[in-house]
Amino acid sequence: MIHHVWGLFTHPDQEWQEIRGEEESISHMYLTHVLILAAIPAISAYIGTSQVGWSIGDRAPVMLTESSAMQLTFMSYLAMLAGVAVMGAFINWMSRTYDASPSMAQCVVFAAYTATPLFVGGLAALYPNIWLAMFVGTAAICYTVYLLYVGIPTFMSIPQDEGFLFSSSVLAVGLVMLVSMMALSVIVWGHGVGPVYTS
């Protein structure tokens, strides 16, 4: 797992070919990659919001109670795990349009590795700061999109022009999922599961 993560940051073209050549089950992918990497932003956010806090101007740091931070961390962790599976299922469904024939497991593997920069970028949550979050978040999103556009043609063994359309479709679905998750968060917060701040 780790050598693939490193390879995606140093030589993504070659790494996608290696990943494509491996046979990996969904359960093995989750156990060795997704469960571990998705924990990075979740744990970082828990520490950052409950132990460090964020400051607005010269005011004292604002922090969440540990129970509230734990609850929100658990929910966001489950959302990330589900997000990888949903994106994998969509990629598998969309692949039929482009005459590609990856298995469901391969599509989940692709979705998981594509999301790697987002997971690693979650380390920025250890120190809650709006400018740091914007900088790291933007860089992680940009590299995730780059991995998507570079990876689809290689991983699906389709021409570059079809790969561009395929990647654009996947990106659009990813954005819709993000907006849906934000809307769901607002609904859940409205039913009493929102953040609770320390006094």
C-alpha positions as CSV (number, residue, x, y, z in Angstrom):
1,M,0.0,0.0,0.0
2,I,2.6,2.6,1.1
3,H,4.7,2.1,-2.0
4,H,1.7,2.8,-4.2
5,V,0.9,6.0,-2.2
6,W,4.5,7.2,-2.7
7,G,4.4,6.2,-6.3
8,L,1.3,8.2,-7.0
9,F,3.1,11.3,-5.8
10,T,6.3,10.7,-7.6
11,H,5.5,8.9,-10.9
12,P,1.7,8.5,-11.2
13,D,1.6,7.2,-14.8
14,Q,3.8,4.2,-14.0
15,E,2.1,3.6,-10.7
16,W,-1.4,3.4,-12.3
17,Q,-0.1,0.7,-14.6
18,E,1.2,-1.3,-11.6
19,I,-2.0,-0.9,-9.7
20,R,-4.0,-1.9,-12.8
21,G,-2.0,-5.1,-13.0
22,E,-2.7,-6.2,-9.4
23,E,-5.8,-8.2,-8.4
24,E,-7.1,-6.9,-5.1
25,S,-10.4,-7.5,-3.4
26,I,-12.5,-4.8,-2.0
27,S,-12.2,-6.1,1.6
28,H,-8.4,-6.2,1.3
29,M,-8.3,-2.7,-0.2
30,Y,-10.4,-1.3,2.7
31,L,-8.3,-3.2,5.4
32,T,-4.9,-2.1,4.0
33,H,-5.6,1.3,2.5
34,V,-9.0,3.0,3.0
35,L,-9.5,2.3,6.7
36,I,-6.0,3.5,7.5
37,L,-5.8,6.6,5.3
38,A,-9.4,7.8,6.0
39,A,-8.4,7.8,9.7
40,I,-5.8,10.5,9.0
41,P,-8.2,13.4,8.5
42,A,-10.6,12.0,11.0
43,I,-8.1,11.7,13.9
44,S,-6.4,15.0,12.9
45,A,-9.7,16.8,13.0
46,Y,-10.5,15.3,16.4
47,I,-7.2,16.5,17.8
48,G,-7.4,19.9,16.2
49,T,-10.9,20.7,17.2
50,S,-10.8,19.3,20.7
51,Q,-7.2,19.9,21.9
52,V,-5.9,22.8,19.8
53,G,-8.9,24.8,18.7
54,W,-9.0,27.7,16.2
55,S,-8.6,31.4,16.9
56,I,-10.4,34.3,15.4
57,G,-8.3,37.4,15.8
58,D,-6.9,37.9,19.3
59,R,-9.7,35.9,21.0
60,A,-9.1,32.7,23.0
61,P,-9.1,29.4,20.9
62,V,-12.6,27.9,20.3
63,M,-12.8,24.2,20.8
64,L,-15.3,21.4,20.7
65,T,-16.1,19.2,23.7
66,E,-14.4,15.8,23.4
67,S,-17.7,14.0,23.1
68,S,-18.9,16.3,20.3
69,A,-15.6,16.1,18.4
70,M,-15.7,12.3,18.7
71,Q,-19.2,12.1,17.4
72,L,-18.5,14.3,14.4
73,T,-15.2,12.5,13.8
74,F,-17.0,9.1,13.7
75,M,-19.6,10.4,11.3
76,S,-17.1,12.0,8.9
77,Y,-15.0,8.8,9.0
78,L,-18.0,6.7,8.0
79,A,-18.9,9.3,5.3
80,M,-15.4,8.9,3.8
81,L,-15.6,5.1,3.8
82,A,-19.0,5.2,2.1
83,G,-17.8,7.9,-0.4
84,V,-15.0,5.6,-1.7
85,A,-17.5,2.8,-2.2
86,V,-20.1,5.0,-3.9
87,M,-17.5,6.5,-6.3
88,G,-16.2,3.0,-7.1
89,A,-19.7,1.8,-7.9
90,F,-20.2,4.9,-10.2
91,I,-16.9,4.3,-12.0
92,N,-17.9,0.7,-12.5
93,W,-21.3,1.7,-13.9
94,M,-19.9,4.4,-16.1
95,S,-17.1,2.2,-17.5
96,R,-19.7,0.3,-19.7
97,T,-20.3,3.5,-21.7
98,Y,-16.6,3.5,-22.7
99,D,-16.3,-0.2,-23.4
100,A,-14.0,-0.7,-20.5
101,S,-14.5,-3.8,-18.4
102,P,-13.0,-3.3,-14.9
103,S,-14.3,-5.3,-12.0
104,M,-16.1,-3.6,-9.2
105,A,-13.1,-4.3,-7.0
106,Q,-10.8,-2.6,-9.5
107,C,-13.1,0.4,-9.6
108,V,-13.1,0.7,-5.8
109,V,-9.3,0.4,-5.8
110,F,-9.1,3.2,-8.3
111,A,-11.4,5.4,-6.3
112,A,-9.5,4.8,-3.1
113,Y,-6.1,5.6,-4.6
114,T,-7.4,8.7,-6.4
115,A,-8.7,10.0,-3.0
116,T,-5.2,9.5,-1.4
117,P,-4.1,13.2,-1.6
118,L,-7.4,14.2,0.1
119,F,-6.7,11.7,2.9
120,V,-3.1,12.8,3.4
121,G,-4.0,16.5,3.2
122,G,-6.2,15.9,6.2
123,L,-3.1,16.2,8.4
124,A,-3.7,20.0,8.1
125,A,-6.7,19.6,10.4
126,L,-4.2,19.1,13.3
127,Y,-3.8,22.8,13.4
128,P,-7.2,24.5,12.6
129,N,-6.3,27.6,10.6
130,I,-8.4,28.9,7.7
131,W,-5.5,29.8,5.5
132,L,-3.6,26.5,6.1
133,A,-6.8,24.6,5.4
134,M,-7.5,26.5,2.2
135,F,-3.9,26.1,1.0
136,V,-3.6,22.4,1.8
137,G,-7.2,21.6,0.7
138,T,-6.8,23.3,-2.6
139,A,-3.5,21.5,-3.3
140,A,-5.0,18.2,-2.3
141,I,-8.0,18.7,-4.5
142,C,-5.9,19.8,-7.5
143,Y,-3.6,16.7,-7.2
144,T,-6.7,14.4,-6.8
145,V,-8.1,15.8,-10.0
146,Y,-4.7,15.4,-11.7
147,L,-4.6,11.7,-10.6
148,L,-8.1,11.2,-11.9
149,Y,-7.4,12.6,-15.3
150,V,-4.0,10.8,-15.7
151,G,-5.3,7.6,-14.2
152,I,-8.6,6.9,-16.0
153,P,-7.1,6.3,-19.5
154,T,-4.3,4.2,-18.1
155,F,-6.4,2.2,-15.6
156,M,-9.4,1.7,-18.0
157,S,-7.2,1.1,-21.1
158,I,-9.2,3.6,-23.1
159,P,-8.1,6.4,-25.5
160,Q,-7.1,9.8,-24.0
161,D,-10.1,11.7,-25.4
162,E,-12.6,9.1,-24.0
163,G,-10.6,9.2,-20.7
164,F,-11.1,13.0,-20.5
165,L,-14.9,12.6,-20.8
166,F,-14.9,9.7,-18.4
167,S,-12.8,11.7,-15.9
168,S,-15.0,14.8,-16.2
169,S,-18.1,12.6,-15.5
170,V,-16.5,11.1,-12.4
171,L,-15.4,14.6,-11.2
172,A,-19.0,15.9,-11.7
173,V,-20.4,13.1,-9.6
174,G,-17.8,13.7,-6.9
175,L,-18.8,17.3,-6.7
176,V,-22.5,16.4,-6.4
177,M,-21.6,13.9,-3.6
178,L,-19.7,16.6,-1.8
179,V,-22.6,19.1,-2.0
180,S,-25.1,16.3,-0.9
181,M,-22.9,15.5,2.1
182,M,-22.8,19.2,3.1
183,A,-26.6,19.4,2.8
184,L,-27.0,16.2,4.9
185,S,-24.7,17.6,7.5
186,V,-26.9,20.7,7.8
187,I,-30.0,18.5,8.2
188,V,-28.3,16.3,10.8
189,W,-27.1,19.4,12.7
190,G,-30.6,20.6,12.7
191,H,-31.7,17.5,14.6
192,G,-29.3,18.0,17.5
193,V,-26.1,16.3,16.3
194,G,-24.2,19.5,15.7
195,P,-21.0,20.7,17.3
196,V,-20.9,21.5,21.0
197,Y,-18.3,24.0,22.1
198,T,-16.4,24.2,25.3
199,S,-17.5,27.1,27.5
